[in-house]
Amino acid sequence: MNTVMYNVDVLVVGGGVTGAMAAICAARSGQRVILIEKESYIGGMAVGSMMGQLVGCGLDGTPMFGGTSEEIVNKLIASGDAEYYPMRARTRPGNILLLRYSIESLQYQLESDVTDAGATILYKTIVSSIREDAEGCTVVARGLYDMMEIRCSAVIDATGNAAVAHLLGHDTEISPTDKRFPVSLIFKLGNVDLEKLKGFDWVAVRKEWFEKGILPAERLALAPCPNTNEAIVNATHAVSVNHESTEDVSKALTALRRQVIELIPVLKAKIPGLENAFLSAIAPVLGVRDARRIVGKYRLTGDDVRTMRDFDDAVAPSCWPMDVDLPDGSNIWEETDRPYRIPYRVMVPERGGRLLVTGRSIDADALAFSAVRVIPTCMGLGEAAGEAAAISVSSGLPFEKIDGKHLRNILVQKGVKL
Ligand SMILES: Cc1cc2nc3c(=O)[nH]c(=O)nc-3n(C[C@H](O)[C@H](O)[C@H](O)COP(=O)(O)OP(=O)(O)OC[C@H]3O[C@@H](n4cnc5c(N)ncnc54)[C@H](O)[C@@H]3O)c2cc1C
């Protein structure tokens, strides 16, 4: 295979929402950026696993977005491809804001913003090996058609599974397979009577339906897709899946596709508005809730979230509740009154260096992780990682030497609500 050589400032690995935001922000801050992605689209699970809604976008009607995240979300809203939806809070008065989005538009918007910022995207490419020295990293990556050797001053691991940190020998942690969050496969129904569906409260029925064996888990969410008569359904469930095993993931995909097919007649019979619905798509990518996470300079805890602790080096806001999907199908749910903040240090691996880990692979305990893994929070973490990489490259400093308070100030100046 031919080997193509690249020399850039920042390499972003993983083109989910987190990696896209990191690439946009680093490139807009003047860095030469490459983003490598193993699939052939930008958006990661938000696109390939067809989430269809950003949860935890704000509280009580006030959006939490600022900076580049706000700009991107506002573009989707302005083009009619996304709309806010207030979800009633469960344990306090008020609401939690959700944003329903068109999957195709989110992918196109992120891809355009990454390339318009000047970053180069390499699709169908996966990291094979990485070496680190005092000035930066050399990454060998395998594409579908050729090999690549990429020299860079900073690497951002946005793989959603700390894959690069793990390769580089940083300490990482992952729950035992039988304790991991369940995996799900999202699907889409067409020809839905959305007016009729509006009156149906799935939160009110899902516990009873699970206990009666109607649903495979205490999980049921139906999100109408903007500008269509389609709704995205999140209701499937498989446990004890090792998402780092090809065989396990393949078996889960097969089992969950069967679950989708079996669920459709049940949902059509029971839910008003679905009488004439048909299956219009099954997500091609398995929805994996859990993640390998780094051992970082600081571990965000459930208590930090519960007490909405502020940090001098806060770099990303978040407001989704602690939301633990237990392997037995039940759920732990703990809301906060106000948005809480995530500090810079959770992205910096314990031993420091030229690699920063962002998105849902930050250092967080199980409770905090269950809250911060959602798309809006990942967007904010990606934005912060992109700015941190720009500081690291222009100052020559490794990530552990970057002043988190300075980073916070830069983000605030750019409009991030901290
Ligand atoms: C079933 C389910 C339902 C959910 N529902 C919602 C919801 O309704 N709303 C919400 O806000 N959040 C939801 N979430 C959470 C949310 O979707 C994810 O946490 C979020 O999308 C993570 O984004 P990310 O960019 O950090 O990671 P990912 O989306 O996982 O992106 C990582 C990217 O890295 C790529 N990659 C991985 N390894 C490599 C490698 N070695 N080389 C190159 N590329 C690599 C992957 O292909 C992927 O594109 C849900 C999650 C699940 C599993």
The ligand as a Tripos MOL2 file, in Angstrom:
@<TRIPOS>MOLECULE
LIG
   53    58     1     0     0
SMALL
NO_CHARGES

@<TRIPOS>ATOM
      1 C1        -28.8110    4.3150   22.3290 C.3       1 LIG1
      2 C2        -28.3160    5.6790   22.6240 C.ar      1 LIG1
      3 C3        -29.2020    6.7340   22.6540 C.ar      1 LIG1
      4 C4        -28.7430    8.0100   22.8960 C.ar      1 LIG1
      5 N1        -29.6410    9.0180   22.8370 N.ar      1 LIG1
      6 C5        -29.2040   10.2750   22.9050 C.ar      1 LIG1
      7 C6        -30.1280   11.3420   22.6830 C.ar      1 LIG1
      8 O1        -31.3040   11.1380   22.4070 O.2       1 LIG1
      9 N2        -29.6220   12.6010   22.7600 N.ar      1 LIG1
     10 C7        -28.3330   12.8880   23.0810 C.ar      1 LIG1
     11 O2        -27.9750   14.0670   23.1730 O.2       1 LIG1
     12 N3        -27.4390   11.8820   23.3100 N.ar      1 LIG1
     13 C8        -27.8400   10.5930   23.1820 C.ar      1 LIG1
     14 N4        -26.9450    9.5770   23.3320 N.ar      1 LIG1
     15 C9        -25.5190    9.8880   23.5970 C.3       1 LIG1
     16 C10       -24.8050   10.4660   22.3840 C.3       1 LIG1
     17 O3        -25.3360    9.9880   21.1710 O.3       1 LIG1
     18 C11       -23.3160   10.2010   22.3490 C.3       1 LIG1
     19 O4        -22.7480   10.1740   23.6230 O.3       1 LIG1
     20 C12       -22.6120   11.2580   21.4990 C.3       1 LIG1
     21 O5        -23.1670   11.2440   20.1940 O.3       1 LIG1
     22 C13       -21.1270   10.9930   21.4930 C.3       1 LIG1
     23 O6        -20.5050   11.7920   20.5220 O.3       1 LIG1
     24 P1        -18.9420   11.6550   20.2810 P.3       1 LIG1
     25 O7        -18.5980   12.4760   19.1060 O.co2     1 LIG1
     26 O8        -18.2090   11.9550   21.5460 O.co2     1 LIG1
     27 O9        -18.6950   10.0960   20.0190 O.3       1 LIG1
     28 P2        -19.1480    9.2520   18.7570 P.3       1 LIG1
     29 O10       -20.4190    9.7360   18.2310 O.co2     1 LIG1
     30 O11       -19.0310    7.8270   19.1860 O.co2     1 LIG1
     31 O12       -18.0210    9.5810   17.6850 O.3       1 LIG1
     32 C14       -16.7520    8.9920   17.7070 C.3       1 LIG1
     33 C15       -16.2800    8.8850   16.2730 C.3       1 LIG1
     34 O13       -14.9630    8.3530   16.2540 O.3       1 LIG1
     35 C16       -14.8560    7.3930   15.2280 C.3       1 LIG1
     36 N5        -13.7850    6.5050   15.6390 N.ar      1 LIG1
     37 C17       -13.7630    5.6890   16.7050 C.ar      1 LIG1
     38 N6        -12.5780    5.0580   16.7850 N.ar      1 LIG1
     39 C18       -11.8280    5.5180   15.7510 C.ar      1 LIG1
     40 C19       -10.4970    5.2540   15.3240 C.ar      1 LIG1
     41 N7         -9.7020    4.4140   15.9790 N.pl3     1 LIG1
     42 N8        -10.0370    5.8810   14.2020 N.ar      1 LIG1
     43 C20       -10.8520    6.7370   13.5290 C.ar      1 LIG1
     44 N9        -12.1280    7.0350   13.9170 N.ar      1 LIG1
     45 C21       -12.5930    6.4370   15.0120 C.ar      1 LIG1
     46 C22       -16.2380    6.7510   15.1750 C.3       1 LIG1
     47 O14       -16.4860    6.1660   13.9170 O.3       1 LIG1
     48 C23       -17.1540    7.9390   15.4560 C.3       1 LIG1
     49 O15       -17.5560    8.5950   14.2810 O.3       1 LIG1
     50 C24       -27.3630    8.2770   23.1160 C.ar      1 LIG1
     51 C25       -26.4640    7.2170   23.0810 C.ar      1 LIG1
     52 C26       -26.9270    5.9300   22.8270 C.ar      1 LIG1
     53 C27       -25.9480    4.8310   22.7440 C.3       1 LIG1
@<TRIPOS>BOND
     1     1     2 1
     2     2     3 ar
     3     2    52 ar
     4     3     4 ar
     5     4     5 ar
     6     4    50 ar
     7     5     6 ar
     8     6     7 ar
     9     6    13 1
    10     7     8 2
    11     7     9 ar
    12     9    10 ar
    13    10    11 2
    14    10    12 ar
    15    12    13 ar
    16    13    14 ar
    17    14    15 1
    18    14    50 ar
    19    15    16 1
    20    16    17 1
    21    16    18 1
    22    18    19 1
    23    18    20 1
    24    20    21 1
    25    20    22 1
    26    22    23 1
    27    23    24 1
    28    24    25 2
    29    24    26 1
    30    24    27 1
    31    27    28 1
    32    28    29 2
    33    28    30 1
    34    28    31 1
    35    31    32 1
    36    32    33 1
    37    33    34 1
    38    33    48 1
    39    34    35 1
    40    35    36 1
    41    35    46 1
    42    36    37 ar
    43    36    45 ar
    44    37    38 ar
    45    38    39 ar
    46    39    40 ar
    47    39    45 ar
    48    40    41 1
    49    40    42 ar
    50    42    43 ar
    51    43    44 ar
    52    44    45 ar
    53    46    47 1
    54    46    48 1
    55    48    49 1
    56    50    51 ar
    57    51    52 ar
    58    52    53 1
@<TRIPOS>SUBSTRUCTURE
     1 LIG1         1 GROUP 0 **** ****
